[in-house]
């Protein structure tokens, strides 16, 4: 079996993603890696914008979501409205039932409030492990990450290597501002999560997400009981390629 050369893959995808036209970049990447490009959506503003491009252009990119079992009703409604509008499938990945059953039996349904360790274990079961299954065998993972969402994302590059999942990640709207994202949503009449209108910025599981107050950091609405430096669920924490 031929081993993947991360630097070569990063270089090739970076060359395919140079256009200011995101739809063209995604089209070129999908053509270069048929059946091997995947996009993860949480039905946020950002993800809805990218889903709109993928579905409207009928691109060969699989769209999936991680259904943790603790999502807001509004998120499920957005999911349904998206299916109704675009009539394209969205694959759902769920936590391993036995792992989740064991975790809750031992620590209870809300143990994530008790320690960072418990919270990260919950995130691993509900998000990280299902993500690994979704990405297995894929070459390119498209995300809706924006730099504004977290201090540790400001230095991200649009194309990077995820050594944990052995895929190249492409963040097409990494440098979009919130105003630009909202304008794209409104211009294209894209369904979006109504929680955004209530002060929710980064929307995850219901017990771990709240609206932010004026002047608060974007990430203040996630795991607000923890130190800001620990606010990652593990989906985007990975070993990077060494030059």
FIZANU-132562 format. One record per residue: x, z, y of N, C-alpha, C in turn; residue in three letters. Coordinates in steps of 0.001 Angstrom, whole numbers, plus 500000, padded with zeros to 6 digits. Last residue first. Layout:
<recs>
XZYXZYXZYAla
...
</recs>
This chain:
<recs>
507845508922519874508471507655520188509873507562519611Unk
505507510273517595506743510465518326507364509108518616Unk
501972510638517813503134509891517317504335510164518197Unk
500434513875517622500660512580518254501915511939517691Unk
497955515656515964499394515389516047499586513988516611Unk
495120516743517935495771516072516817497263515923517047Unk
491989517288519034493291517948518954493983517395517728Unk
489400516457519141490392515677519868491733516398519975Unk
487991518262517580487783516827517365488894516000517988Unk
488312520875518311489178520352517268489025518870517022Unk
487039521915520433486414522154519127487264521634517984Unk
488454523785523071488416522538522326487823522847520959Unk
489239526005524985487974525289524889488089523884524318Unk
491307527665525559490942527550524146489743526632523924Unk
491639527916528254492688527204527520492334526973526060Unk
489548529559529121489458528111529334490472527330528515Unk
488408532032526843489410531616527822489416530088527907Unk
484824532265526245486218532159525840487118531800527018Unk
482244532120527014482740533469526746484219533465526349Unk
481539529457527132481839530147528390482392531555528197Unk
481366527091525553482044528296525071482481529187526250Unk
480804525043528335481064525074526892481834526344526558Unk
480626525028531062479389525110530302479571525138528798Unk
483114524571532080482584525937532159481311526108531340Unk
484101522069532255484128522673530929483542524084530929Unk
483965521445534984483144520708534024483000521464532710Unk
483982524441537007484662523377536293483715522723535289Unk
481636525121539663482292525436538403482953524195537811Unk
480227524279541877481622524671542072482364525001540794Unk
477118525404540685477843524641541716479261525173541892Unk
477287526023537093476861526373538443477639525549539461Unk
476206524244534158477241524802535025476665525071536412Unk
474237525149531296474409524411532546475534525052533349Unk
475831525587528073474932526004529151475156525097530357Unk
476437525829524607476409524991525801475425525561526819Unk
476170527016522163477509527006522765477575526211524062Unk
473700526711521036474177528076521295475477528132522091Unk
473521523775520914472704524574521827473243525986522066Unk
476515521817520899475523522618520190474792523540521166Unk
476948520018523888477256520141522470476149520870521749Unk
477594518263526765476520518821525945476908518820524481Unk
478829518624529850479304518352528498478354519049527529Unk
476651519303531770477607518198531899478089517759530526Unk
473603520382532988474450520309531806475362519091531939Unk
471869520302535113473161520937535318474057520972534097Unk
469631518869534556469459520313534709470797521048534819Unk
470188516313533947469501516541535224469316518025535524Unk
471178516564531386472116516242532465471491516506533836Unk
468955516841529822469688518067530168470714517809531269Unk
468075514327529158467515514939530364468194516258530737Unk
470337511882528168469869513231527857469345513909529124Unk
469106508525528690470133509567528736469500510923528503Unk
468807504994528331468263506330528052469390507366528101Unk
469627502850531021470039503371529720469400504742529490Unk
469490500928533128468290501575532584468529502108531169Unk
471700499982534394471327499325533142470129499970532444Unk
471883501633536608471825500177536796471306499464535554Unk
472141504181535436470946503829536216470780502324536364Unk
474662504016534149473456504407533405472202503924534125Unk
476295503423536322476188502465535217474934502737534401Unk
475993505781537802475566504507538384475388503445537298Unk
477180507620536094475747507723536373475217506410536940Unk
479844506710536261479145506759534974477636506780535177Unk
480451507034538938480499505691538352479719505643537043Unk
480227509818539137479339508950539925479307507538539355Unk
482314510668537492480932510980537125479959510066537862Unk
484709507969537091484220509200537695482795509457537222Unk
486789506715534488485553506629535256485236507989535872Unk
488960506865532831489189507078534262487933506866535116Unk
487972506378530247488740507592530526488825507898532016Unk
486466504476528979486034504912530313486753506200530722Unk
487770503941526498487564502862527479487156503324528874Unk
489989505128524589489054505791525505488741504829526660Unk
490847504828521286490733504089522553489629504732523370Unk
493093505828518795491933506159519623491984505362520920Unk
493985504832515562494260504705516995492979505019517739Unk
494286507149512822493616506060513534494155505991514956Unk
494828509454511234495495508168511009494726506991511578Unk
493937511953511767492997511057511098493568509667510832Unk
496122513158512902495315513931511962494389513039511146Unk
497196511427514740497909511627513492497126512409512463Unk
496056509194516719495519510428516154496151510607514777Unk
497542507683519487497532507816518041496986509178517640Unk
495850505971522197496756506976521636496584507038520126Unk
494938504584525229495167504290523812496186505283523277Unk
494844505811527685493625505202527160493736504838525689Unk
496383509059527725496444507616527914495203507006527265Unk
496014512192529462495758511301528327496003509852528707Unk
496186513992531479497392513233531173497229512316529961Unk
493706515204531539494144514457532712495354513574532415Unk
492931516838529540492706515413529315493213514556530472Unk
493129519475530140494137518942529217493908517474528876Unk
490875519915531783492218519845532370493253519224531443Unk
488048517828531201488878518937530757490272518799531347Unk
486577515726532340485898516722531520486727517942531172Unk
487953513748533631487355514804534440486810515962533608Unk
488607511848531720489638512791532143489051513968532914Unk
486301511337529046486689511101530444487649512201530877Unk
485496509875525929486250510874526687486501510407528115Unk
484111508407524089483605508436525457484311509465526321Unk
486064506365521780485448507608522247484953507454523687Unk
486766504597518809486371504512520220485714505830520618Unk
489250504240516573488174505162516926487946505065518428Unk
490405501974514190490262502285515613489042503155515834Unk
490438501884511390491666501629512134491590502117513582Unk
489139503805508598488991503033509826490341502886510533Unk
489395505491506427489507504058506189489362503194507423Unk
487456507987507843488236507604506674488222506083506459Unk
485773508830509808486918508012510200487729507490509019Unk
483879510411508490483439509226509239484601508276509520Unk
485438512477507478484747511573506556484345510276507255Unk
486230513656509856487243513110508957486627512148507958Unk
483754514569510783484459513505511504485500512850510606Unk
483225516659508979482389515450508958483044514276509693Unk
485389518368509873485379517813508522484443516604508406Unk
484583518880512605485871518280512263485874517641510877Unk
481826519948512624482278518756513354483520518093512756Unk
481219522129511010480109521331511544480561520012512175Unk
483720523202510303482726522880509273481688521895509797Unk
484933523515512811485581522725511757484562522280510712Unk
483185525170514169483398523807514657484026522933513575Unk
483576527501512616482249526879512688482372525425513130Unk
486226527977513223485848527721511829484490527038511771Unk
486045528461515926486779527278515487486472526946514027Unk
484591530851515839484035529687516524484734528410516060Unk
486333532574514503485028532240513909484456530971514522Unk
488443532575516411488673532151515030487366531749514354Unk
487298533705518631487700532305518702487906531751517292Unk
484449535799517842485886535542517940486142534053518038Unk
481662536014518240482464537212517971483961537003518100Unk
480224533735518417480324534547519634481322535693519479Unk
480169532783515839481072532111516778481194532856518099Unk
478187533953514379479485534629514390480465534011515375Unk
475493533399513941476021533354515308477393534012515438Unk
474780533647511249474524532381511932475151532265513316Unk
477343535210509109476113535170509885475987533906510704Unk
479468535397507356479686535795508757478434535758509621Unk
478693534710504736479737535711504956479766536249506389Unk
476703532804505057476455533963504191477450535086504473Unk
477999530924506615476896531690507200476588532927506361Unk
479931529989504752480334530520506062479236531404506656Unk
478332529018502657479271530107502423479655530796503736Unk
476976526915503962476220527994503321477110529228503118Unk
479093525242504663478283525873505699477511527068505148Unk
479999524478502136480906525141503083480125525883504153Unk
477694523241501088478243524430500437479179525203501368Unk
477263521021502855476250522069502680476834523352502095Unk
479266519747505335479190519977503901478302521195503648Unk
477396518471508143478340519421507545478167519481506031Unk
476839514854508416476396516247508418477465517170507832Unk
476492511936510333477313512693509388476988514171509559Unk
474500509074510807474680510518511017475548511106509921Unk
474674505955512449474913506718511223475145508189511550Unk
472389504060513932473364505091514281473505505977513045Unk
471411500593514198471567501849513461472626502771514056Unk
469399499331516851470646499262516101470854500605515403Unk
467397499170518817467111498759517435468394498473516653Unk
467393499929521468468375498936521027468150498418519603Unk
465186501694521881465565500690522880466415499573522294Unk
465039503331519604463880502540520013464281501408520961Unk
467524504573519624467155503712518494466002502787518874Unk
467211506018521997468277505017521884467978504047520747Unk
465189507773521367464953506779522422465991505665522378Unk
466508509357519431465330508542519068465074507439520084Unk
468513510523521060468871509748519862467718508812519493Unk
466922511967522788467753510881523314468180509956522190Unk
465882513835521003464968512901521681465736511701522236Unk
468177515243520325467486514477519286466531513457519899Unk
468620516379522841469615515466522266468983514617521178Unk
466445518044523160466610516916524090467617515892523563Unk
466922520032521263465824519083521049465956517849521940Unk
470480520405520668469301520599521511468190519621521120Unk
471876521206517396471775520416518613470477520718519379Unk
472719522241515009472452523187516103472307522457517439Unk
473430520336513211472308521195512845471943522199513924Unk
475306518475513867475782519807513467474684520709512942Unk
475812515304513380474651516179513528475021517554512972Unk
477729513106514916477896514295514085476713515214514353Unk
477159509562514746477077510849515428477290511964514415Unk
478319506157515177477921507316514387477832508553515264Unk
478493502687514968478208503828515837477724504986514960Unk
480822500169514287479871501137513735479720502305514698Unk
481015497076515676481534498436515819480474499394515298Unk
480754494246516446481007494727515091481726496079515168Unk
478234494049519015479617494087518559479723494671517150Unk
476100493268520726476013493108519268477405493075518635Unk
475960493845523334476859492737522981476840492446521478Unk
474275496027523205473858494853523981474682493622523628Unk
475796497840521668474525497324521159474091496055521892Unk
478078498270523294478204497867521887476931497210521385Unk
476916499075525742477778497896525673477857497372524241Unk
475509501371524927474803500260525566475622498975525469Unk
477595503009524079476629502505523093475878501305523647Unk
478712503569526592479462502759525627478546502201524546Unk
476630505083527717477140503897528415477871502979527439Unk
476398507167525922475275506235526069475711504951526764Unk
478790508470526378478575507817525086477408506840525140Unk
478388509436529002479514508561528666479246507762527395Unk
476092511094528759476139509965529689477181508934529244Unk
475825511703525156476112512102526538476010510874527435Unk
475577511301522476474428510964523327474580511509524738Unk
477802511455521112477084512730521174475853512578522070Unk
479313509014519013478444509350520134477844510739519990Unk
482122507145518131481412508416517965480587508722519203Unk
482712504055516585482479504765517850481663506015517591Unk
485149502060514918484026502999514866483924503748516186Unk
486391499333513100486289499988514401485027500841514421Unk
486472497745510899487370498897510924487377499630512264Unk
485161495330510852484691496376509951485508497649509993Unk
488004493637512053486606493556511594486265494649510586Unk
489988493774514301489875494729513197488440494735512649Unk
489687491747516141491007491918515525490945492816514288Unk
487078492113516976487442490850516320488770490972515577Unk
487250494599518194486385494447517024486724493171516254Unk
488931493930520336489377494908519334488562494765518044Unk
487308492126521742488598491686521206489110492634520116Unk
485144493772522445484913492552521661486217492100520991Unk
486384495666524020485760496078522762485514494881521850Unk
487179494008526158488158494771525382487597495150524020Unk
484701493099527074485664492138526543486712492845525694Unk
483598495501527976482920494759526903483879493759526256Unk
485306496114530084485327496937528875484673496218527710Unk
487239494378532106485930494206531460485949494953530122Unk
489796494508532741488923495417533482487508495384532913Unk
491942494295529840490982493718530780490208494818531516Unk
493478495491527903494027495392529261493032494894530292Unk
493283495840525161492435496654526048492887496593527495Unk
495107494513523664493724494045523579492811494741524575Unk
497360496026524156497330494649524648495909494085524651Unk
496641498334522785496840498403524240496792497005524854Unk
496719497376520198495413497704520770495512497839522293Unk
499509497005519910498577495891519722497233496176520381Unk
500551499570520387500936498443521237499932497304521131Unk
499394501019518293499123501401519684499413500231520616Unk
500564499708516104499105499692516280498730500027517725Unk
503270500317516520502841498919516494501347498804516730Unk
503216503095516295503644502471517554503185501023517642Unk
502307503500513587501523503929514757501910503219516045Unk
502081501532510951503097501831511958502366502198513244Unk
500838502344507756500549502034509142501709502425510042Unk
502138500909504791501963502087505625501762501667507074Unk
500591499131502203501371499066503440501072500265504317Unk
500843500000498802500000500000500000500884500000501256Unk
</recs>
